[in-house]
């Protein structure tokens, strides 16, 4: 996939290794799921099941998960809402930014300040929606799978779109609406999931050279470090 891809992947993994940032973001996702689903019981709240599965895949401790649920159920809990922003970065890179915040005014002000400092443009909402496909994404260890063809066959009825192998990791993709059925199918097959996420994947990825990526990464790093930002999806190949 080229040196640019490897550069991008290495820098992304470095960012998401920051557990001090990751666990609070996962906790916010759990709290939002409780509020929106109206229940702290994952058996009764599909969005909460998804959030808990994503948290466990990142090794978030059980105590942290339970604390996030309790916070959301508390009467005096802070009201957190999900908001999305769309940004055109240097060299035509596109960012779809998912946020969870108790103060959208603060969040958008912060994003505008990053864009003004590192280059780019805030876009009108829904400008980029059609350029990304929403997908459920599971990562499992190749060593845990006896027969890849049999796994693919078993997952088709659960909503499998595609299955890609990258070294020792098998990437399983389906439409975001198939998240639950794919998760249940993998569980029934007793296949341990290493990572899981609901993602927005660019329909037309773009290659950037290393010099361009350096400038793009400056803005991307600043955005992803913001406490209100849950995830950033790009059109970087």
N, C-alpha and C positions, 0 to 999 in steps of 0.2 A: 504493500500500500504506500510505500515511499517514506523518505526521511521526515517529511512534514507531518505525516500521520504519527510516526513514532514520537516525534517531538511533542505533538499535541497530547498523545496518550500519556506520556511520562509526566507532563506538567499537570494534567488533569488528575492523575492518580496521586500526585504529591499534594494537591489541594484537598482532595477528599479523604486523605489520611488524617486530617486535622479533626480528631474526635471531639475536641472541645467545641468545635463549631457544628459538627455533624449531629451529635445527639440532641442538642436543643432544636435543630431543624426537624428531626424526626419526631421529637416530642410535640412540636407545633402541629405536625401533620396528624398525629394521633388525636390531639385535642380538637382539631377542626372536624375530624371524622366523627367524634363523639357528639359534638354539637349538631352537625348536619344530619347525622343518622338518628339522633334522638335517643341513643342508648349507649351505655358503656359495656354492653355484652356483645362481643364479636360474633356470637352465633346469631344475633338478631340484627347486626349492623355490618353489611358487606363492606362498606368503605372502611370501617374500623378494622375488619379482618385484613384488608389490603395494607393498611398503614402498619399494623402490628407485624405482618409478614415481612414488610420492607425493613422494619426496625430490627427484627430478629436476624435477618440476613446480614445486617451490618454489626451484629454482635452487641446490640444495645441491651444492657442488663434488664432483667425482668422487673426489678424495683423501679427503674426509670420509666418503663412502659406503664406500670400501674400508677405511678405518680402523675403521669401525663393524663391518664384517664380520670383520676380523682380531681385534678385541677379543673378539667372541663366540666365535671359534674357539680362542682361547687357553685353555690348561688352567687358568690361574689367574684367569680372568675372573670379574668379579662376577656373581653369579646375580641376574638381573632377572626379575621376574614381573609379569604383568598382573592388576590387580585393579580392580573397579568399585565405585563408591559412589553412593548416591542421596540427594538432598537436596531438602527442601521449603524454598524461599527465601521472603523477604517477599512478601506479596500473592498467594500461591499459585503463584508461579513454581516450576517444577520443573527440577532439574538432574540429568542423568545424567553422572557423572564417570568417565572412563576414565584409569587411572593405570598407570605402569610404574615399579616400585620395587624396590630391594634391601632395603627395610625396611618392610613393610606396617604395623608398629606405629607407626613414625614418621609414615607417610603419613596414617593415620586420625586420629592425634592432632592433626596440623596442620589437617586438615579440620574436626575438631570445634572447634578454637580459632577458626577463621574464622567458623564458624556461630554460635558463642557470642558473638562480637564484633559481627557484622554482622546477626544475626537469621536464624532458620531452624531447621530440625530435620533431624537425620540420620535417614534412613528405613531400614527393614529391606531387605536386598537382595532384588531381584525385585519390589519394590513398584511400580516404574515401568516394568518391562520391556515390559509389554503396551501401554503408552501411546506407545511409539515404534516405528517401523518401520526396520529396518536397510536402508540403501540404498548402492549404489555411485553416486558423483557425479563427473561429469567436466565441466570447463568448457573450452570452445573458443571462439576468436574468430570472430564472425559473418563477418568479412571473409575467412576461410579456407574458407568453405563456398559453393559455387556454387549449389547447389539444396537448400534445407532439406527439402523433401518427399522428395527422393531419398535424402538422408541418413537421414531417419526410416525410410523403407522398408528401407534397407540394414541398419539396426541392429535391426530387430524380431527377426530370427532370432538375434541375438546377446544378446537379453535386455532390450531397451529397454522401460521402463515408460512414461516420459514425456519430453518435450523442451520446455523453457521458454526463452523469449527475454527477456533483460533488457538493454535498450539494445544494446550491441555484443557481449554475451556470450551464448552458447548453453549452457544447462544440460542435461545429459543424465543421466537417472536410470534405474537398474535395480535389481533385487534384489541384495543384497550378494553372493549366490552367482554372479551374472553378471559380477562385476568383471573376471575374466580374459578372458571372451569379448568383452565390450565393449571392453576395452583393445586386444585383438588386432584387432578389427574396425576401430577408429579408426586403428590403425597401418597396417593393410592399405590403408585409404583415404587414407593419407598426410595425415591431419589432425592437426596439432600440438595436444597437450593442454596448456592453460595451468595448470590445477590439477586435482587428483584426490584423492579421499578416500573412505573408508568412513564413513558418517554414520548417526546415529540421528535420524530426522525425526519430530517430534511428530505424532501422528494427529489431535489436536485443538488447534491453536495458539490462544493466548490473547493478546488485545490488552491492553497496559498503557499508561497515559498517561506523559508525560515525567517527572513528579514521581516516580511509582512506579519508573520505569526507573532513575532516579538511585540510589535505595536498592538496587534489585536489582543494579545494576552494581557497587556497592561490594563486595558479596560475590563476584560473578562475577569481577571483576578480581583479587581476592585469591586465589581458587582457581586461576585460569588462570596466575597468576604462579608458582605452586608448581612446583618443578623436577620433582616426581614426576607431575604432572598432564599427560597427553598431550592430552586434549580434553574439552570440556564441551558437552553437548547440552542444549538447553532447549526449553520449550514456548512461548517468546516468539514471537509472530506477526511 
